[in-house]
Amino acid sequence: MPDSASTPSHRNDTPIGEHWPAPTAGAPLHARIRLPGSKSITNRALVIAALSEEPCLVRAPLVSRDSELMVGALRALGVTVTEVPSNDPATPDLSITPAPLRGPATVDVGNAGTVMRFVPPLAALASGDVRFDGDPRARERPVGELLGALRALGADVDDEGRGAFPLTIHGTGSVRGGEVVLDASGSSQFVSALLLGGARFTEGIHLRHQGPPMPSQPHVDMTIEMLRAAGAEITTGKNSWKVAPGPLRATEITVDPDLSNAAPFLAAALVSKGEVTVDGWPEHTTQAGDALRGLLTRMGGEVSRTADGGLTVRGTGAIHGITADLHDVGELSPTIAVLAALADSPSRLTGIAHLRRHETDRIAALATEINRLGGDAEELPDGLVIRPRPLHGGVFHSYDDHRMATSGAVIGLAVPGVEVENIATTRKTIPDFPGLWSEVLS
């Protein structure tokens, strides 16, 4: 078992930030909500718009820390990003006017995986030096394979041999491109990052993954679909992707609701024996969150579509344990894990070793926090075994991880006295999670 298995980042007995008393569901919930836009789509749309040959309007983008970090990165590189009025006064659209990318610039990646992986290829296309740094956890997250691939493609990357942040990319205004092999088993974002920049490389890019299975395939599918919509010529094979050199032309990109962020809200239906509807659930999507339909059905929920395009989950009074390989949908694991802790039979969740290197070691963190509340969660090298036991109140630590924080809220629906530490970390992908959670419970 990896050394990190028993020590998630930020673990200590002194809480970080204030404790948020998680509301308990005293009766079955009946709620209908509209979620903010997808972080994954928003940040891909912003990069594609920045590389487009013409101005682009990004409609209904997510407004969160991760998207603000991406906007800040693009502005630092010379791209004009302007808020414009939209149909929703609370969420302006974004108008992106491309410009030649340039340094010197400094990019704050925060702890946003999309920013720390997607922006370095843009910096390699810029003229001038671009320095990258971020939150302390960002210095621990994997980027070495991506940096090595950029070097092989002709970029000048100075990380002082760390294979990690902080680092500087000495942009020359172009990247040769061509063929490159990398191990994307640590993050599918390595592949998406190179595909996003590939059309602008002089020779395009022919990328091959070599190593253990790559996680989160739906995110790569999303990248490919969005690039093709912008005119990119992409061919794919088994663990192989080729992007021909050529212009991108995107004039308007609409961001769908974030289906992964639906997880705690739909889980609330199972926990409370109620019914929750998420509006605007797309008929066709590459988002990993669409897997919730099958997962929550297997765990005892009833899932249906509404006539006006929503998705409804109804709790039946039972939550069943599940055996599931979550390799492609790892971001749903925290919610599935806490549902498993409230289930009527054991669960085994596997295929998620890559979660050890997300915002925190999510496998270790989930086991620690479930057990802290009286549960029985056992770490596996690539997942968790969870045996339901009666839970009690206490502090549920978030480890500065938005999905840990929302998972604590789910447990709090069923277990009185749960307090989530640093609920504000949910702003990474949901502007006001406590407010939206209160709406569901009201």
N, C-alpha and C positions, 0 to 999 in steps of 0.2 A: 504494500500500500504506500502511496507517495507520502513523504514527510508532511506535506501540507494537509493531509487528510484530517489530522486532528487539530489543526491550528488555522482556522479561517482568519483572514485579515481583520484587524481591528478588534480581535477578541480580547476582552478584559472584563473585569467585574465593575468597571466604572462606566456607566452609560454615556454615550456620546449624544448630546442634544437632549431635548426635553422628552418626557414620556407622554404619549397620547393614549388616553383611556379608550380602548377599542369598544365601540358600542356592541351590546348584546341584542340579538333579535328575540324580542319577547313574543313575537307572533310571526306567522308566515308572511314573507315580504311579497309585495306586488308592486313592481316598478317597471318603468320604461325609460330608457336613457339613450342619449346619443353621445358616443365617445369622441374624444379629440382625435385628430388625424394620426396616421401611422408614422412613428419615428423613422422606421426603415424606409418607407416610401419618401417621406419628406427629405431626408438627407441624401438619398439617391437623386431625387428630383433637383435639389439644389446643385449638386455636382454636375449633373447632365446640363442643366441650364447655364452653368458657368462656362461649360465647354461648347455650348451651342454657337452656331454662326449668327444667330439673331436673338433679340430679346425674348424672354420667356416669362409667362405669368404662372406662378405656382399657386393653385387654388386650394383653399382649406388646409393649409399646412399646419403641422403641430407647432405650438408655441411652448417650448420647454427648455430646460437647460441644454440638452443635447443639440436641439435645433439651433439655439442661440449660439452655441459654440461653433457650429458649422457656418452659420451666417458670419460670425466674427472672423473665422478662418478665411472665408472667401473675400470678405472686405479687405483683410490684411494683404491679400494677394492682388488687389486692384479691381475686383469685381464690384459693381454697384448693385446693392440690394436695398430695395425701397418698399416700405409697407404701403399698400393701397387699400381703399375701402372695399369691403366684401359684403355679401348678403348677411354675414354674421358680424355685428359690430365688435364682438369680443375677440374675433379671430380675423385679422386683416389678411388679405392675400399678399404675396410677395412678388414684386417685379424685379427680375434679374436682368441686368444689362451686362453682357460679357465684355471683357477688355483683355488686352495682352496681360498675361500673368507676370507679376514682377516682385522682386525683392528690392532692398532688404525688408524682411518681414519677420514678425514673431507670431507664432500660432500657439494658442492655449488649447490643448486637446481635452482638458478636464479629465474626466474618466469615461469619455464617450468613445466606444469602440469604433463607430463609424468615422469619427473625426480622426482618430489616431491611425486608422488604416486607409481611409479614402483620400485624405488630403496630401500625404507624401508624394503620390504619383503626380498630382497637380503641381506641387512645389518643384518637382524635377523638370516640369515643362516651363517653369517660370525663368525669368532672367534675374539672377541675383541670389543672394543667400537667404534661406528661410530656416529659422530656428524653431524647433518644436520642444515643448515641455507640457506638463500637466499636473494633475493631482498626484500625491504620493503613490496611490495604487496604480496609476498609469505606467509608472516606471517598472512595475512588476508584471504587466500584461504582455503577452507574446506579440512581438513585431519583427523578430529577427529574420524569419523566413521571408517576409515581405521586403525587408531592407536588402537581403541578399539577392532577391529576384530583381529589384530595381538596379542594383549594381550590375548584374549580369546583362541587363537591358541597356546599359550605358549611362546610368545616373551616377552622380558623385555624392555619396552619402558618408557623412562623418559622424559616427556614433562612438568614437574612441574604443571600438572593439566590444562594446557592451551588448550590441544587438537589442538595445532598449533605449527609451527616452532617458535624458534629453539627447537631442541630436540636431545636426544641421545638414540641410541639403543645399549643395551649391548648384543652383539652377543655371543652365546654359541656354535656356530658351527652347530646347528640343530634347527628345529622348529617341535614341536609335530604335529601340524595340527589337522585335524578332522572336526567336524561340527561347523559352525558359522553362525549367522544371523546378517545382518547389513542393514542399510538404505542407498541405493545407489542413492537416488533421487537427491543428491547434485552433483554427478559426476559418470558416468559409469566407470571412471578410477579406482575407488575403486575395482570394480569387476575384471577388467583386471589385476590390480596389484596382487591380490590374486591368480588369475588363473595362471599368469605367474610364480609365485613362488611355486604354489601348488604341482607340480609333485615332487619337491625336499623336501617337508615336509614329515616327517616320516610316517604319516598316510594319506598323500594326503590331499585333502580338499573337504568338501561338504558345499558349500556356498549357502545361501538363502537370497534374497532381500526381505525386509519387510518394506513397507512404500509407499509414493506416487510413481507414475510411474517413472521408471529410464529413464533418457534422453540418447540420442546418442547410441541406440542399435547397429547400424552398427559398432561402434568401438569395442564392445564386440564380435560381429560376426567375426571381423578381428582377434582379439586375439585368438579366438577358432580355426579358420582356420589355423593360423600360428603355433599354438601349435600342432595341429593334424599333420601338415606337418612334424613336428619335432619328431613325434612318441608318443605324449601324448595321453592317453586314457581319453576321456572326454565324459560325458553324460550330457544332458541338459533337463530341464523341464521348466515349467512356473515359472519364477523368481528363478530358481534353477540351479546350476551348480556343477558338481562333477568331480574332477580330481584325477585319481588314482596315487598313488606313483609309480615312475619309472624313468628311465633315459630319457633325451632328447638327440636326435642325429640330429644335423643340420650341414651339411657340406657346403652348399651354399644357400644363400637367395638373391633373386634379388628384388630390390625396384622399384615399379612402380612410375610414375610421381604423384605428389600431386594434386589430382583432386579438392580438396577444394581451392587450390591456383589458380586454373583455373578460379574461379568465377569472379574476376575483369576483366580478359582478355576477357572472353566470354561476360561479360556484356558490354564491350566496343563496341562490334558489334551492340548491340541494341541501345546504346546511339548515336553512330556515323552513324547508318544506313548502316553499312559496313558488313564485313565478317571476322571472326577470326577462324583459325583452330588450335587446340592443337594436336600435334603429340603424338602417343603412348597411346591413350586412350584404356584401357584394355577392352576386350570383357566381362570378368568376373571380378567383383571387389566387395569388401565389403566396399569400401570407401564411406563416406557420400557425397562426391562431385559428385558422379554419379547422384544424384538427380537433378543436374543442368539441365540435359536434359529435364526433365518434367517441372521444374519450369520456365525455360526461354522460353519454348514453350508456356506455359500458359500466360506469360507476353508479348507475341507478336513476339518472335523470331522463326526462322525456323532452326531446328536442324537436322543434317544428319551425317552419318559416311562416311569417305572417303575410297576408295578402299585399301589404304595402312595402315589403322588402326587409322586414326585420327578422331577427332570430330570437326565438323564445325557448328558454329552458325552464322546465317545471320540476320541482322536487317531488318525489313520490313518497317521501318518508323514510327512505333507506339510502344509505351510501355504501356501496360495495367496494371492497378492495379490488386491485387491478394488477395484472402483470403486463408491463408495457415497456417496449424499447422506445425511448423518447429521443433517440439520436438526432432525428431531423427536426424536432420541435422542443429542444432543450429549454427554451425560455418559458415553456408552460410548466416545467417540472416543479417549481416552488409551490404553485397553486395545487397541482395534482398531489404533491407530497403532503400538504396540510389536510387536504380532503381525505387522503389515505389514513392520516392520524385520527380522523373522526369516523372512519368506516366501520363496518361490521365484520370484516375479515382482513387478513394480512395483504400487503401489496409488495411488489418487487418492481422497482423502476431502474432500468439499466440503459446503457448506451450514452451516458451523459458525463463521461470523464472530463470532457472539455469545459464543463461548468466549474471545475476547480480553478479556472483561470479567467473567470468573468469579474464582475465588480468586486466579488469576494469569492472564496472557495465555497460555492453554494451547497455542495454536497455536505461538507463538514458543518457549515453554518446551519443547514436545515436539521441535521441530526442533533446538533447541540441544542438548538432552540426547542425542538419537539421534546427532547428528553428533559430539558429544563422545566417544562410544564407537566412532567410526569409521564410522558409518552415513552415508546420503545422504538427507536430508530437506529438502525445499524448501517454503518457505512460499508459500501463495497468499493473496490477500486474505481468502478464506473457507474456507481449509482447508490441506491438505498433499498434496504428491506425495512418495512414499517409494519409493526404489529400493534394494532389499536389497544390502548389502555385508557382508563378514565384520566382526563386531564384536569389540571387546576390552574388558577390564575397565576400571574407573575409577569415579569418583564420579558418581552420578545425582542431580542436585539436585531437591528437591521443591518449592521456592518456597512453602513452607507450604501446599501444596495436596495434599489427601488422595489425589486420583486420580492425580496425578503420582507420589506415593510408591508406591502399589500397582503402577503401571505399571513402575517400576524393579524391583520384586520379580519381575515377569513376565520381564523381560529377563534378570535374574539366574539364572533357572532354566536358561537355555541358555548363558549367557556367564559363565565363571568370573571372579571378581575384581570383580564389581559391588558397590559400596557405596552404599546409599541414604541420603542426607542427611535427617535429621529424620524418621525413620519414625514418630515419635510424633504427627505431624500427622494420621495415619489415624484418630486417636481422634475426629475430627470426625463420622465416621459408623460406625466399627467400634470397639467398646470395646477389643479386644485383637487387632489385625490380626497382629502378629508371632506371637502364640500360636496363632491359628487357622491361619496359614500353616505353622507348624511341625507342626500336627496333620495337615495335608494331605500334608506331605512325610515323615511318620514311617511 
